[in-house]
Amino acid sequence: MFDTHVHAAPDVLDRIGDDAAVARSYATADFEGFVLKGHYESTVGRAHAAADRFGMAVYGGLALNQHTGGVNPSAVAAALGGGGRVIWMPTADAHTQQAAGLPRLCDHEPILPRHSYAIPPVDPSREPEVDAVLRLIADHDAVLATGHLSGDECGWLVERARRFGVRRVLLTHPSYTVPGLAPEDVRSLVETGAYAEITAYQLLHQPGSNPALLARAAEAAGERLVLSSDAGQPTSPAPADALLRLIDILAAEGLDRSRLEAAASHIPRQLFTP
């Protein structure tokens, strides 16, 4: 198994354990590796250290939130130049996150501005920065993740990424509250070549979510489905356990278990492996 989405300490939010504890738990569960995500910190160096220590595939990247000034090509160049494998478009500081009232760093540090970020077509002025980021991602053959952008932004971004030669695109939990895409919208986006993620976090914590709804989203993704945990919260199971639970729940909804296991193993591993 290979988990493309996990959070660990140190972080601005409480986590179930640090990088070493999380890596150790994956090793115990006989996982091949994982992708370490942080909303407000590059995880490139942390992932490299965990991979070296535990002898497994651990990848890191950068989310383009307030700490980078949003969509910042210089920050992206530094992360990818240092070995980063994924760039997430704005997540916790996306305008959708703000509109939905979901957690942001400025909620914990009131001295910070409540600025949020958008890309075309919501904010057409950001096109030059996005184009520069896409060129960098293509040059490094890295993964572009859509973050918490809206459906319209995801559609624009996926098409724009193809124009710049980005080969690896992951729709970040498109059926989650943000962006909240319907199955037919997920299907349209994966038909352009993107992969679509479903997370155990949605099963465990997303208001209004249930196994049947997640199964419909998984069916819409088809062969381009990626399952991940998005775990690491103290209120969630250990990440490996959370991902395995997601597979069990979706299989109980009638989805083929072998396809679900592929979506949590060799499909995401191939997506992230250089």
BAFI-3210 file (N, C-alpha, C; in Angstrom, 3 decimals, decimal comma, padded with zeros to 6 digits):
// residues 274
n [1|2|3|4|5|6|7|8|9|10|11|12|13|14|15|16|17|18|19|20|21|22|23|24|25|26|27|28|29|30|31|32|33|34|35|36|37|38|39|40|41|42|43|44|45|46|47|48|49|50|51|52|53|54|55|56|57|58|59|60|61|62|63|64|65|66|67|68|69|70|71|72|73|74|75|76|77|78|79|80|81|82|83|84|85|86|87|88|89|90|91|92|93|94|95|96|97|98|99|100|101|102|103|104|105|106|107|108|109|110|111|112|113|114|115|116|117|118|119|120|121|122|123|124|125|126|127|128|129|130|131|132|133|134|135|136|137|138|139|140|141|142|143|144|145|146|147|148|149|150|151|152|153|154|155|156|157|158|159|160|161|162|163|164|165|166|167|168|169|170|171|172|173|174|175|176|177|178|179|180|181|182|183|184|185|186|187|188|189|190|191|192|193|194|195|196|197|198|199|200|201|202|203|204|205|206|207|208|209|210|211|212|213|214|215|216|217|218|219|220|221|222|223|224|225|226|227|228|229|230|231|232|233|234|235|236|237|238|239|240|241|242|243|244|245|246|247|248|249|250|251|252|253|254|255|256|257|258|259|260|261|262|263|264|265|266|267|268|269|270|271|272|273|274]
n.u [000,833|000,311|000,245|-001,004|-001,415|-000,942|-000,771|001,567|003,247|005,952|003,410|000,984|-001,411|-002,732|-001,320|-001,260|001,191|004,795|006,947|008,618|007,184|004,868|005,956|007,046|004,728|003,585|005,555|005,324|002,822|003,425|003,496|004,448|005,186|004,651|003,088|003,960|002,193|001,848|000,028|001,165|003,921|006,861|007,358|009,481|012,224|011,737|010,476|012,543|014,358|012,852|012,541|015,186|015,800|013,973|013,979|012,043|009,714|009,214|007,656|007,659|006,345|004,910|002,437|000,509|-000,083|-000,768|001,778|003,541|002,858|000,799|000,240|003,239|005,894|008,672|008,877|007,895|009,843|012,037|011,153|010,728|013,241|014,676|013,935|011,217|008,066|005,460|003,152|000,782|-001,997|-003,572|-004,745|-005,632|-005,818|-007,294|-009,887|-012,280|-012,090|-012,165|-014,758|-016,295|-015,889|-013,916|-010,982|-008,183|-004,868|-004,911|-007,020|-005,955|-003,953|-004,658|-003,431|-002,669|-003,437|-006,624|-006,470|-007,236|-006,837|-007,151|-007,458|-007,539|-010,745|-011,731|-010,051|-008,667|-006,297|-004,206|-003,126|-000,469|001,327|000,374|000,832|003,641|004,209|003,114|004,803|007,172|006,450|006,002|008,600|009,988|008,675|006,748|004,020|000,960|-001,338|-004,709|-005,564|-007,679|-009,268|-012,015|-014,580|-014,747|-012,243|-010,615|-011,284|-010,355|-007,636|-006,772|-007,015|-005,262|-002,883|-002,404|-001,764|000,754|002,240|002,171|002,183|001,211|-001,509|-003,458|-006,613|-007,472|-009,172|-011,914|-014,647|-014,953|-015,968|-014,838|-013,612|-016,285|-017,442|-019,763|-020,432|-020,615|-019,147|-016,627|-016,133|-015,948|-013,586|-011,620|-011,646|-010,091|-007,586|-006,728|-006,222|-008,397|-008,949|-010,077|-010,652|-009,957|-010,464|-012,729|-014,672|-014,589|-014,938|-016,223|-018,939|-022,154|-021,232|-021,144|-020,800|-022,114|-022,253|-019,521|-018,821|-020,131|-018,665|-016,202|-016,792|-017,206|-014,628|-013,384|-010,893|-008,981|-008,834|-007,679|-006,973|-006,619|-005,450|-005,553|-005,133|-003,904|-004,823|-005,558|-008,082|-008,572|-008,125|-004,945|-002,969|-002,453|-004,303|-006,652|-006,768|-006,965|-009,395|-011,072|-010,941|-012,213|-014,802|-015,695|-015,585|-017,605|-019,724|-020,060|-018,066|-015,314|-012,884|-010,219|-009,690|-009,964|-007,850|-005,747|-006,003|-004,993|-002,403|-000,371|-001,214|-001,256|001,444|002,869|002,047|003,417|006,104|009,307]
n.v [-001,196|002,318|005,514|008,552|010,906|012,280|013,659|014,936|015,637|017,996|020,520|023,111|022,380|019,951|016,706|013,135|011,993|012,395|012,738|010,455|008,676|008,300|007,244|004,904|003,558|003,035|001,353|-000,825|-001,678|-002,676|-001,015|000,456|003,110|006,713|009,978|012,991|015,622|019,109|021,922|024,397|024,336|023,413|020,033|018,729|018,334|016,973|014,657|013,490|012,878|011,011|008,967|008,158|007,240|005,159|003,562|003,505|004,585|007,912|010,890|014,448|017,833|020,996|023,203|025,876|028,284|030,966|031,272|031,096|033,223|032,628|031,559|031,090|031,224|031,207|029,976|027,484|026,659|026,374|024,295|022,133|021,995|021,065|018,460|017,969|016,368|017,037|019,663|021,421|023,300|026,276|025,425|025,363|028,115|028,739|030,432|029,096|027,581|029,562|030,589|028,400|028,275|026,684|025,368|027,617|029,049|031,681|031,616|030,661|032,437|035,468|037,860|037,672|038,453|037,917|037,024|035,347|032,972|032,669|031,336|031,714|030,730|032,420|034,390|036,088|037,567|036,127|034,481|034,627|033,842|031,275|029,992|030,035|028,367|025,972|025,463|024,937|022,644|020,867|020,791|019,469|017,120|016,629|016,198|017,788|018,964|019,752|021,003|022,942|024,286|025,695|024,021|025,178|026,386|024,123|022,810|024,673|024,672|022,010|021,779|023,818|022,833|020,641|021,988|022,971|020,723|019,164|016,072|014,650|014,808|015,382|015,361|016,861|015,337|015,662|015,312|016,159|018,628|021,060|020,933|020,086|018,553|017,041|013,589|013,405|015,602|014,969|012,754|013,975|015,443|013,477|012,259|013,876|013,120|013,423|012,242|011,165|011,750|010,041|010,186|008,759|010,519|011,891|009,931|009,668|012,222|014,174|016,339|015,216|013,290|009,852|006,237|005,377|007,680|008,210|005,930|006,363|008,516|007,256|005,398|007,158|008,084|005,866|004,001|005,747|006,303|007,291|006,286|007,542|008,341|010,876|011,294|011,614|013,239|013,601|012,609|010,705|007,309|005,524|006,401|004,305|002,361|003,810|004,122|001,449|000,842|002,458|001,162|-001,264|-000,340|000,771|-001,486|-002,953|-001,559|-002,580|-002,187|-003,299|-005,096|-005,590|-003,543|-001,357|-001,820|-001,532|001,184|002,198|001,507|000,464|002,263|004,996|004,946|004,805|007,219|009,105|008,332|009,197]
n.w [000,000|-000,529|000,641|-000,312|001,084|003,998|007,296|009,656|012,780|013,225|013,253|012,625|013,596|015,917|015,782|015,233|015,609|015,212|012,257|012,288|013,923|012,411|010,013|011,056|011,793|009,314|008,249|009,987|009,207|006,771|004,511|001,357|001,225|001,589|001,182|002,509|003,818|004,390|005,341|005,804|005,521|003,774|003,027|002,017|002,865|005,275|004,367|002,910|004,971|006,450|004,575|004,236|006,795|007,291|005,083|003,032|000,480|000,634|000,034|-000,420|-000,519|-001,442|-000,288|-001,536|000,228|002,592|003,748|001,655|000,187|-001,480|-004,823|-005,766|-007,788|-007,189|-004,677|-005,393|-007,259|-005,536|-003,834|-005,637|-006,793|-004,650|-004,492|-004,170|-004,780|-005,268|-005,847|-004,209|-005,063|-003,606|-000,369|002,660|002,656|000,449|-001,345|-001,224|001,090|003,024|002,538|003,253|005,927|007,042|008,816|009,234|009,233|010,139|011,864|014,184|014,741|015,230|014,523|011,934|008,488|006,888|004,310|001,272|-001,464|-005,011|-008,360|-011,986|-013,364|-011,424|-010,317|-012,616|-012,761|-011,749|-013,596|-014,909|-012,802|-012,195|-014,632|-014,698|-012,518|-013,455|-015,618|-014,226|-012,742|-014,862|-015,971|-013,947|-013,883|-011,916|-009,533|-009,930|-007,703|-007,064|-004,758|-002,614|-004,376|-006,300|-008,291|-010,889|-011,057|-010,854|-013,248|-015,159|-014,464|-014,889|-017,669|-018,436|-017,413|-019,079|-021,416|-020,810|-020,583|-018,256|-016,767|-014,642|-012,710|-009,908|-008,568|-005,717|-003,212|-004,595|-004,033|-001,466|001,033|000,129|-003,049|-003,392|-005,562|-007,808|-008,749|-011,606|-012,419|-011,453|-013,074|-015,600|-015,324|-014,827|-017,251|-018,769|-018,128|-015,516|-012,118|-009,484|-006,095|-003,188|000,256|003,500|005,532|004,670|004,973|007,736|008,874|007,270|007,036|006,180|004,463|003,387|003,175|000,773|-000,861|-001,201|-002,584|-005,027|-005,982|-006,250|-008,252|-010,331|-010,765|-011,802|-013,465|-012,709|-010,064|-006,854|-003,641|-000,371|002,983|004,314|006,950|010,355|012,269|015,768|016,310|014,455|013,203|013,200|010,361|008,372|009,183|008,828|006,039|005,177|006,324|004,801|002,320|002,986|003,629|001,189|-000,405|000,791|-000,182|-002,641|-004,534|-006,528|-004,839|-005,592|-007,400|-005,708|-003,948|-005,738|-006,213|-003,921|-003,884|-006,257|-008,255|-007,121|-006,333|-008,746|-009,799|-008,256|-008,280|-009,451]
ca.u [000,000|001,036|-000,698|-000,584|-001,926|-000,946|-000,257|002,330|003,893|005,385|002,396|000,257|-002,521|-002,326|-001,222|-001,214|002,584|005,728|007,269|009,169|006,115|003,992|006,695|007,159|003,428|003,440|006,470|004,714|001,683|003,989|003,254|005,624|005,581|003,589|003,352|003,795|001,597|001,677|-000,620|001,923|005,357|007,403|007,665|010,485|013,336|011,230|010,243|013,850|014,911|012,085|012,862|016,530|015,816|013,125|014,177|010,817|009,459|008,505|007,755|007,140|006,015|004,609|001,104|000,670|-000,950|-000,317|003,193|004,303|002,267|-000,094|000,857|004,547|006,815|009,976|008,733|007,742|011,149|012,879|010,664|010,983|014,687|015,165|013,461|009,780|007,359|004,080|002,758|-000,655|-002,566|-004,022|-005,589|-006,258|-006,054|-008,100|-011,109|-013,342|-011,902|-012,666|-016,208|-016,914|-015,621|-013,028|-009,840|-007,090|-003,848|-005,310|-007,950|-005,135|-003,097|-005,499|-002,640|-002,478|-004,554|-007,525|-006,411|-007,355|-006,274|-007,915|-006,810|-008,580|-011,390|-012,197|-009,146|-007,880|-005,017|-003,186|-002,719|000,988|001,966|-000,018|001,548|005,034|004,209|002,872|006,051|008,113|005,985|006,273|010,050|010,436|007,790|006,173|002,567|000,128|-002,559|-005,595|-005,823|-009,071|-009,856|-013,383|-014,711|-014,406|-010,791|-010,031|-011,445|-009,413|-006,268|-006,465|-006,809|-004,039|-001,753|-002,152|-001,119|002,154|002,915|002,138|001,709|000,692|-002,471|-004,296|-007,711|-007,455|-010,507|-012,896|-015,993|-014,958|-016,702|-014,206|-014,534|-017,665|-017,871|-020,668|-019,773|-020,497|-018,052|-015,396|-015,949|-015,493|-012,192|-010,708|-011,595|-009,013|-006,318|-006,424|-006,618|-009,298|-008,684|-011,064|-009,872|-010,594|-010,939|-014,103|-015,501|-014,562|-015,193|-016,902|-020,380|-023,003|-020,664|-021,456|-020,177|-022,766|-021,831|-018,123|-018,785|-020,509|-017,510|-015,184|-017,219|-016,988|-013,195|-013,039|-009,528|-008,076|-009,117|-006,618|-007,465|-005,613|-006,027|-005,679|-005,208|-002,891|-005,515|-005,730|-009,419|-008,642|-007,269|-003,622|-003,196|-002,553|-005,580|-007,720|-006,832|-007,479|-010,823|-011,758|-011,067|-013,241|-016,122|-016,085|-015,848|-018,924|-020,707|-020,153|-016,962|-014,371|-011,799|-008,912|-009,533|-009,750|-006,484|-004,861|-006,113|-004,246|-001,068|000,510|-001,638|-000,638|002,904|003,330|001,784|004,405|007,473|009,984]
ca.v [000,000|003,586|006,562|009,805|012,099|012,110|014,795|014,544|016,725|019,244|021,171|024,139|021,666|018,742|015,519|011,889|011,690|013,088|012,032|009,138|007,811|007,962|006,333|003,614|002,881|002,500|000,219|-001,935|-002,147|-003,181|-000,092|000,809|004,481|007,694|011,376|013,816|016,911|020,158|023,095|025,629|024,093|022,449|018,749|018,087|017,865|016,009|013,402|012,907|012,308|009,816|007,922|007,676|006,542|003,966|002,747|003,378|005,730|009,010|012,074|015,681|018,878|022,331|023,762|027,308|029,050|032,306|031,297|031,283|034,323|032,053|030,905|031,745|030,397|031,061|028,944|026,215|026,299|025,908|022,993|021,115|021,875|020,295|017,082|017,844|015,605|017,475|021,033|021,588|024,635|026,691|024,498|026,004|029,539|028,931|031,215|028,144|027,231|030,704|030,675|027,272|028,376|025,603|025,895|028,324|029,488|032,956|031,346|030,412|033,608|036,571|038,971|037,458|038,874|036,839|036,965|034,030|032,927|032,060|031,366|031,812|031,962|033,240|035,539|036,034|038,257|035,196|033,587|034,524|033,048|029,876|029,467|029,797|027,181|024,807|025,194|024,317|021,286|020,073|020,618|018,511|015,958|016,457|016,057|018,953|018,654|020,910|021,661|023,165|025,210|025,407|023,191|025,952|026,541|022,818|022,571|025,550|024,276|020,747|022,079|024,626|021,950|019,872|022,875|023,153|019,438|018,490|014,705|014,040|015,716|014,730|016,162|016,675|014,975|016,525|015,190|016,737|019,888|021,912|021,763|019,617|018,216|015,917|012,508|013,671|016,563|014,191|011,937|014,842|015,832|012,347|011,962|014,685|012,521|013,609|011,236|011,721|011,205|009,916|010,032|008,227|011,661|012,157|008,916|009,816|013,552|015,131|016,430|014,827|012,199|008,501|005,275|005,317|008,848|008,019|004,887|006,955|009,297|006,295|004,877|008,215|008,159|004,711|003,480|006,820|006,531|007,199|006,283|007,961|008,466|012,254|011,148|012,260|013,952|012,770|012,029|009,691|006,139|005,605|006,570|003,040|001,744|004,601|003,805|000,094|000,899|003,032|000,094|-002,195|000,296|000,885|-002,843|-003,322|-000,877|-003,297|-001,909|-004,386|-004,911|-005,540|-002,189|-000,462|-002,026|-000,909|002,632|002,553|000,888|000,740|003,439|006,211|004,845|005,184|008,645|009,926|007,889|009,902]
ca.w [000,000|-000,624|001,041|-000,945|001,773|005,448|008,066|010,843|013,522|013,732|012,436|013,366|014,216|016,629|014,939|015,978|015,900|014,338|011,018|012,595|014,428|011,293|009,144|011,742|011,738|007,958|008,114|010,715|008,406|005,513|003,402|000,565|001,490|001,775|000,832|003,701|003,441|005,387|004,746|006,025|005,559|002,841|003,651|001,170|003,693|006,245|003,655|002,591|006,202|006,806|003,608|004,533|008,080|007,342|003,898|002,271|-000,396|001,292|-000,808|000,149|-001,473|-000,937|-000,508|-001,822|001,112|002,965|004,087|000,417|-000,570|-002,482|-005,987|-005,787|-008,573|-006,532|-003,651|-006,101|-007,803|-004,424|-003,368|-006,647|-006,930|-003,512|-004,551|-003,950|-005,808|-005,470|-005,512|-004,003|-005,169|-002,271|000,383|003,820|002,384|-000,751|-001,085|-000,894|002,498|003,784|002,376|003,949|007,356|007,457|009,585|008,574|010,186|010,731|012,969|015,373|014,938|014,769|014,000|010,499|007,636|006,479|002,861|000,660|-002,808|-006,097|-009,664|-013,026|-013,817|-010,302|-010,273|-013,850|-012,634|-011,283|-014,688|-015,131|-011,747|-012,369|-015,793|-014,303|-011,661|-014,299|-016,350|-013,291|-012,462|-016,059|-016,102|-012,940|-013,992|-010,581|-009,450|-009,645|-006,954|-007,212|-003,482|-002,246|-005,337|-006,722|-009,475|-012,077|-011,064|-011,161|-014,677|-015,872|-014,143|-015,550|-019,083|-018,557|-017,147|-020,301|-022,385|-020,446|-020,566|-016,954|-017,010|-013,414|-012,080|-008,906|-008,019|-004,273|-002,676|-005,254|-003,461|-000,118|001,165|-000,871|-003,829|-003,371|-006,909|-008,008|-009,497|-013,037|-012,606|-011,270|-014,276|-016,691|-015,101|-015,012|-018,677|-019,351|-017,747|-014,096|-011,145|-008,475|-004,770|-002,116|001,475|004,709|006,309|004,253|005,613|009,181|009,418|006,393|007,266|005,068|003,675|003,830|002,260|-000,540|-001,645|-001,573|-003,611|-006,305|-006,428|-006,678|-009,549|-011,326|-011,048|-012,616|-013,372|-012,275|-008,651|-005,852|-002,263|000,607|004,323|004,794|008,397|011,163|013,341|016,972|016,317|013,403|013,427|012,583|008,920|007,645|009,542|008,220|004,611|005,035|006,654|003,640|001,334|003,463|003,547|-000,219|-000,881|001,309|-001,033|-003,897|-005,435|-006,641|-003,876|-006,246|-007,949|-004,577|-003,471|-006,729|-006,036|-002,709|-003,943|-007,388|-009,027|-006,567|-006,318|-010,081|-009,997|-007,547|-008,457|-010,547]
c.u [000,877|000,036|-000,209|-000,937|-001,979|-000,306|000,458|002,875|005,372|004,438|001,722|-000,990|-001,987|-002,347|-001,006|000,208|003,489|006,048|007,742|008,082|005,188|004,687|006,799|005,842|003,164|004,334|005,901|003,559|002,113|003,577|004,560|006,111|004,376|004,054|002,996|003,328|001,540|001,052|000,259|003,424|005,729|007,751|008,790|011,627|012,910|011,011|011,556|014,449|014,182|012,396|014,219|016,551|015,085|013,206|012,913|010,642|008,627|008,739|007,136|006,861|005,676|003,178|001,216|-000,350|-000,293|001,181|004,084|003,836|001,343|000,689|002,161|005,549|008,173|009,933|008,607|009,083|012,063|012,456|010,975|012,483|015,318|014,660|011,983|009,099|005,957|003,940|001,241|-001,025|-003,176|-005,004|-006,285|-006,511|-006,714|-009,363|-012,276|-013,291|-012,468|-014,190|-016,930|-016,701|-014,759|-011,743|-008,755|-006,102|-004,255|-006,377|-007,189|-004,268|-003,836|-004,723|-002,460|-003,671|-005,388|-007,583|-006,558|-006,960|-007,200|-007,079|-007,901|-009,477|-011,896|-011,367|-008,231|-006,502|-003,883|-002,664|-001,207|001,698|001,620|000,728|003,005|005,145|004,007|004,110|007,062|007,722|006,257|007,765|010,577|009,619|007,200|004,653|001,948|-001,121|-003,418|-005,923|-007,312|-009,752|-011,263|-013,402|-014,332|-012,895|-010,105|-010,125|-010,480|-007,991|-005,877|-006,194|-005,527|-002,800|-001,406|-001,414|000,370|002,902|003,010|001,482|001,003|-000,205|-003,366|-005,348|-007,787|-008,880|-011,640|-014,311|-016,060|-015,714|-016,163|-013,315|-015,974|-018,218|-018,800|-019,963|-019,612|-019,394|-016,699|-015,107|-015,423|-014,024|-011,232|-010,623|-010,536|-007,634|-005,930|-006,823|-007,485|-009,116|-009,954|-010,293|-010,681|-011,111|-012,390|-015,061|-015,665|-015,123|-016,006|-018,397|-021,161|-022,466|-021,107|-020,867|-020,798|-022,323|-020,374|-017,994|-019,164|-019,357|-016,404|-015,529|-016,984|-015,523|-012,716|-011,629|-008,537|-008,374|-007,854|-007,271|-006,326|-006,276|-006,396|-005,803|-003,998|-003,494|-005,637|-007,091|-009,621|-007,839|-005,868|-003,798|-003,331|-003,882|-006,747|-007,879|-007,389|-008,969|-011,618|-011,954|-012,183|-014,639|-016,591|-016,352|-017,222|-020,050|-020,800|-019,045|-015,955|-013,154|-010,439|-008,656|-009,295|-008,332|-005,473|-004,843|-005,382|-002,839|-000,332|000,075|-001,057|000,883|003,475|003,119|002,883|005,855|008,129|010,284]
c.v [001,260|004,716|007,914|011,064|011,833|013,332|014,291|015,794|016,798|019,894|022,243|023,568|020,434|017,548|014,291|011,504|012,444|012,224|010,611|008,185|007,375|006,983|004,947|002,828|002,317|001,278|-001,014|-002,545|-002,643|-002,336|000,171|002,224|005,397|009,068|012,226|015,208|017,844|021,365|024,334|025,396|023,166|021,171|018,024|017,515|016,812|014,648|012,704|012,227|011,024|008,659|007,307|006,831|005,210|003,113|002,506|004,627|006,764|010,263|013,276|016,695|020,170|022,710|025,283|028,132|030,363|032,360|031,423|032,510|033,827|031,384|031,627|030,876|030,204|029,984|027,558|025,747|025,757|024,521|021,890|020,912|021,077|018,873|016,892|017,128|016,104|018,932|021,055|023,046|025,002|025,709|025,256|027,492|029,772|029,703|030,313|027,742|028,329|030,765|029,575|027,324|027,261|026,167|026,515|028,779|030,790|032,786|031,166|031,617|034,838|037,767|038,861|037,982|037,677|036,724|035,529|034,127|032,208|032,134|031,561|030,574|032,847|034,508|035,500|036,674|037,313|034,274|033,521|033,684|031,571|029,262|029,158|028,552|025,919|024,454|024,481|022,876|020,374|019,792|019,553|017,216|015,603|016,351|017,422|018,476|019,910|021,607|021,805|024,168|024,770|024,531|023,923|026,130|025,218|022,526|023,399|025,060|022,985|020,978|022,871|023,762|021,119|020,723|023,015|021,829|018,771|017,124|014,087|015,052|014,912|015,716|015,875|016,510|015,819|016,426|015,658|018,072|020,961|021,038|021,269|019,263|017,006|014,835|012,793|014,680|015,877|013,384|012,780|015,199|014,662|011,949|012,791|014,146|012,704|012,377|011,913|010,983|011,126|009,577|009,410|009,356|011,983|011,190|009,191|011,143|014,498|015,171|016,055|013,700|010,856|007,517|005,246|006,484|008,708|006,946|005,443|007,808|008,381|005,704|005,899|008,325|006,986|004,215|004,515|007,246|006,381|007,261|006,673|008,118|009,906|012,245|011,812|013,062|013,036|012,080|010,988|008,462|006,397|005,618|005,271|002,356|002,482|004,264|002,401|000,032|001,453|001,973|-000,868|-001,613|000,389|-000,490|-003,321|-002,653|-001,508|-003,022|-003,056|-004,157|-004,824|-004,172|-001,179|-000,598|-001,431|000,605|003,124|001,967|001,290|001,939|004,725|006,140|005,260|006,678|009,503|009,542|008,606|008,972]
c.w [000,000|-000,396|000,525|-000,148|003,273|006,098|009,316|011,524|013,125|012,726|013,282|014,031|014,933|015,681|015,817|016,362|014,958|013,117|011,302|013,070|013,299|010,350|009,767|011,678|010,347|007,753|008,806|009,925|007,030|004,315|002,655|000,856|001,607|001,311|002,041|003,286|004,635|004,728|004,817|006,134|004,416|003,592|002,903|002,010|004,693|005,582|003,325|003,827|006,590|005,858|003,909|005,801|008,022|006,078|003,095|001,415|000,361|000,458|-000,102|-000,936|-000,768|-001,290|-000,583|-001,050|001,528|003,258|002,846|-000,357|-001,662|-003,593|-006,306|-006,547|-007,904|-005,467|-004,289|-006,658|-006,716|-003,964|-004,366|-006,859|-005,815|-003,470|-004,278|-005,099|-006,082|-005,059|-005,394|-004,228|-003,807|-001,639|001,517|003,608|001,037|-000,394|-000,722|000,573|003,393|003,727|003,141|005,457|007,888|008,051|008,710|009,645|010,871|011,804|014,277|015,734|014,413|014,219|012,482|009,708|007,219|004,957|002,375|-000,816|-003,774|-007,365|-010,714|-013,017|-012,686|-010,178|-011,493|-013,725|-012,244|-012,386|-014,893|-014,080|-011,882|-013,538|-015,448|-013,434|-012,497|-015,122|-015,453|-012,983|-013,652|-016,202|-015,144|-012,973|-012,632|-010,681|-009,156|-008,932|-006,886|-005,900|-003,220|-003,170|-005,730|-007,960|-010,748|-012,188|-011,396|-012,653|-015,504|-015,683|-014,855|-017,032|-019,301|-018,352|-018,372|-021,321|-022,103|-020,299|-019,215|-017,143|-015,813|-012,695|-011,142|-008,407|-006,527|-003,751|-003,285|-004,700|-002,011|-000,136|000,220|-001,751|-003,898|-004,742|-006,914|-008,824|-010,982|-013,340|-012,418|-012,524|-015,434|-016,542|-015,275|-016,474|-019,393|-018,977|-016,295|-013,303|-010,083|-007,156|-003,930|-000,857|002,610|005,586|005,945|004,925|007,099|009,671|008,530|006,669|006,005|004,221|004,247|002,824|000,870|-001,425|-002,082|-002,654|-004,975|-006,860|-006,934|-008,035|-010,649|-011,710|-011,879|-012,371|-012,868|-010,844|-007,818|-004,477|-001,330|001,958|004,663|006,316|009,049|012,297|014,574|017,036|015,227|013,810|012,875|011,071|008,142|007,923|008,889|006,746|004,385|005,365|005,481|002,558|001,736|003,280|002,101|-000,828|-000,414|000,527|-002,422|-004,891|-005,405|-005,746|-004,565|-006,860|-006,832|-004,047|-004,447|-006,556|-004,796|-002,724|-005,210|-008,221|-008,422|-006,529|-007,670|-010,347|-009,404|-007,807|-009,644|-011,723]
res [m|f|d|t|h|v|h|a|a|p|d|v|l|d|r|i|g|d|d|a|a|v|a|r|s|y|a|t|a|d|f|e|g|f|v|l|k|g|h|y|e|s|t|v|g|r|a|h|a|a|a|d|r|f|g|m|a|v|y|g|g|l|a|l|n|q|h|t|g|g|v|n|p|s|a|v|a|a|a|l|g|g|g|g|r|v|i|w|m|p|t|a|d|a|h|t|q|q|a|a|g|l|p|r|l|c|d|h|e|p|i|l|p|r|h|s|y|a|i|p|p|v|d|p|s|r|e|p|e|v|d|a|v|l|r|l|i|a|d|h|d|a|v|l|a|t|g|h|l|s|g|d|e|c|g|w|l|v|e|r|a|r|r|f|g|v|r|r|v|l|l|t|h|p|s|y|t|v|p|g|l|a|p|e|d|v|r|s|l|v|e|t|g|a|y|a|e|i|t|a|y|q|l|l|h|q|p|g|s|n|p|a|l|l|a|r|a|a|e|a|a|g|e|r|l|v|l|s|s|d|a|g|q|p|t|s|p|a|p|a|d|a|l|l|r|l|i|d|i|l|a|a|e|g|l|d|r|s|r|l|e|a|a|a|s|h|i|p|r|q|l|f|t|p]
***
